[in-house]
Amino acid sequence: MSPVLSPKWRDSIHVSHSRPLSRDWRHAGRREQYPPAGDWRTWLIMGGRESGKTRAGAEWVHALASTDKRSNLRIALVAETLGDAREVMIDGVSGICRVARTKRPDFKISRRRLVWPNGAVAQIFSSEDPEALRGLQFHFAWCEELAKWKHAEETFDMLQFGLRLGADPRQLVTTTPRPVPVLKRLIADPGTSLIRISAEANAKNLAPGFLEALEARYGGTRLGRREIAGELIEDREDALWKRADIEACSIGFHRGRFAGALRRIVVAGLETSGRAVVLADCSVEGASPGGWAHEVARAFSRFQADRVVAEVNQGGEMVTAMLKSVDSVLPVTMVRATRGKFMRAEPVAALYEQGRIAHAGRFADLEDQMRDFGPDGSPQAVRRTGSMRWSGR
């Protein structure tokens, strides 16, 4: 077993060293960020934003790779996208290359791998391409934000087939919790060691006032309980959509098979059978009017759509004017809602129940908002400027 997993290493965190405490993980880290004792296959860290789960993953991987005596050590790094793997797991402020104090690995971008001086290798993978894991073998794996993965079931399964090298293959899963099936099965698995951490536990490493600002805005809400405290929030009893229903309507398509349509910025289209298909969620958070207008234009071009249909109850003529300023020939139709959101959503929810709407992939943020949509609207939904949708061909 690697020294980083041994009780001797874990229990030595209070030994004094001459290096600054902020640079010495044995002093800077919290006990729940160190590998747990016992016989486990999966170390699952469920935590809120900025709780320190990514730092724990980066430190674990670097310690494994830099101290293991095997020159052929192989580690899988799996994220929602390849960009996330690089920007969060490797180059992020708490990524592997940032926490490496000695024996720093070299990132081979073209081959999508980290190589340590002793020959240990970590390869990066995306949940968008489960087949990329087929046929490969690993001693260890780190899965980042599993609950957000686009093809979570397929990707996680492919990883399990490859996690077969050495006498004690193990994996770390770090994620903000969502009640997706793959995560719920991991929690129930007797081979899982579950650790829960909150952003509050990491307060000393956060900007002054950060937690207070979040608590003032999101304290007591479902979004705050999940994103700050790291709680696993189940479906609302009065929600129009249930996660199981959304799971059942998820299908797979090759890009470019359908022309698309956009709402909130969400792209959708029609099959020849008449079934509607949600193709992509291009929504942007906190963007300026120019920012979301550019995103609409990019989505329109990418999916070769026919039209942008913009709901203008709040934005009025400004929505159309902003879109036209980005692309003067963009075909825009304005609609104005005359009924409340819940009444407008009920017929759409009925179409889901009838199997007349499908999702071409997993859209975690969109699906979370749908599941939190009750008679009172969707109070925990992220505020966005201008609600958009396209009509399909």
MONOR-V622873 format. One record per backbone hydrogen bond with DSSP energy under -1.0 kcal/mol. CO is the residue of the C=O (numbers start at 1). NH is the residue of the N-H. If there is no record, write none. Layout:
co->CO nh->NH
co->CO nh->NH
This chain:
co->2 nh->5
co->6 nh->10
co->7 nh->11
co->9 nh->12
co->12 nh->15
co->20 nh->23
co->24 nh->27
co->24 nh->28
co->25 nh->29
co->30 nh->33
co->31 nh->34
co->41 nh->171
co->42 nh->193
co->43 nh->173
co->44 nh->195
co->45 nh->175
co->46 nh->197
co->48 nh->51
co->52 nh->56
co->53 nh->57
co->54 nh->58
co->55 nh->59
co->56 nh->60
co->57 nh->61
co->58 nh->62
co->59 nh->63
co->60 nh->64
co->61 nh->65
co->62 nh->66
co->63 nh->67
co->64 nh->68
co->73 nh->121
co->74 nh->139
co->74 nh->140
co->75 nh->123
co->76 nh->142
co->77 nh->125
co->78 nh->144
co->79 nh->127
co->81 nh->85
co->82 nh->86
co->83 nh->87
co->84 nh->88
co->84 nh->89
co->85 nh->90
co->86 nh->91
co->89 nh->96
co->90 nh->97
co->92 nh->95
co->95 nh->99
co->96 nh->100
co->106 nh->115
co->107 nh->109
co->108 nh->113
co->112 nh->124
co->113 nh->108
co->114 nh->122
co->115 nh->106
co->116 nh->119
co->120 nh->116
co->121 nh->75
co->122 nh->114
co->123 nh->77
co->125 nh->79
co->126 nh->129
co->129 nh->132
co->130 nh->133
co->131 nh->134
co->133 nh->136
co->138 nh->165
co->139 nh->170
co->140 nh->76
co->141 nh->172
co->142 nh->78
co->143 nh->174
co->145 nh->148
co->146 nh->149
co->151 nh->155
co->152 nh->156
co->153 nh->157
co->154 nh->158
co->155 nh->159
co->156 nh->160
co->157 nh->161
co->158 nh->162
co->159 nh->163
co->162 nh->138
co->162 nh->164
co->170 nh->141
co->171 nh->43
co->172 nh->143
co->173 nh->45
co->174 nh->145
co->175 nh->47
co->178 nh->180
co->180 nh->184
co->181 nh->185
co->182 nh->186
co->183 nh->187
co->184 nh->188
co->185 nh->189
co->189 nh->192
co->191 nh->41
co->191 nh->42
co->193 nh->44
co->195 nh->46
co->197 nh->48
co->199 nh->202
co->200 nh->203
co->202 nh->205
co->203 nh->206
co->207 nh->210
co->209 nh->213
co->210 nh->214
co->211 nh->215
co->212 nh->216
co->213 nh->217
co->214 nh->218
co->215 nh->219
co->218 nh->221
co->221 nh->225
co->222 nh->226
co->223 nh->227
co->224 nh->228
co->224 nh->229
co->225 nh->231
co->227 nh->49
co->228 nh->199
co->242 nh->246
co->243 nh->247
co->244 nh->248
co->247 nh->250
co->249 nh->359
co->254 nh->257
co->261 nh->268
co->265 nh->282
co->266 nh->263
co->267 nh->279
co->267 nh->280
co->269 nh->277
co->271 nh->274
co->275 nh->271
co->276 nh->358
co->277 nh->269
co->278 nh->360
co->280 nh->267
co->288 nh->292
co->289 nh->293
co->290 nh->294
co->291 nh->295
co->292 nh->296
co->293 nh->297
co->294 nh->298
co->295 nh->299
co->296 nh->300
co->297 nh->301
co->298 nh->302
co->299 nh->303
co->300 nh->305
co->308 nh->333
co->309 nh->389
co->310 nh->335
co->312 nh->316
co->315 nh->318
co->316 nh->319
co->317 nh->321
co->318 nh->322
co->319 nh->323
co->320 nh->324
co->321 nh->325
co->322 nh->326
co->323 nh->327
co->327 nh->330
co->331 nh->308
co->333 nh->310
co->335 nh->312
co->340 nh->344
co->341 nh->345
co->342 nh->346
co->345 nh->349
co->346 nh->350
co->347 nh->351
co->348 nh->352
co->349 nh->353
co->350 nh->354
co->351 nh->356
co->352 nh->355
co->356 nh->276
co->358 nh->278
co->359 nh->251
co->359 nh->361
co->363 nh->367
co->364 nh->368
co->365 nh->369
co->366 nh->370
co->367 nh->371
co->370 nh->373
co->373 nh->240
co->374 nh->377
co->377 nh->374
co->378 nh->381
co->387 nh->311
co->388 nh->264
co->389 nh->309
